[in-house]
Amino acid sequence: MASSGSWLVDARAHDLEPERQMSDNDIRPDAAAAGREGLASQLRELEAFVGRAAAKGEELPPEALEMIQRLREIVQALDALTASLEQK
């Protein structure tokens, strides 16, 4: 049985391994587009939820509005990534 501190040694050993850099072969436009569509779908669902709640006069947590903003930023970033990959 490993000692309770063995995970720390494992974590340190992992930190010493060189990080692998992404190459052009790792980036796939179809993967970016698929990820974008899933997030865009979640964004639409969250926007619809917020719209329904607002129409009912329900109070929303500030995190919901912040999440919408962050999802919009991510979707826009994925759009830009996909566009840049298509130009290659």
Summary of the structure (lengths in Angstrom):
residues: 88
radius of gyration: 20.4
end to end distance: 51.8
largest distance: 58.2
contacts: 172
relative contact order: 0.12
helix: 73%
strand: 0%
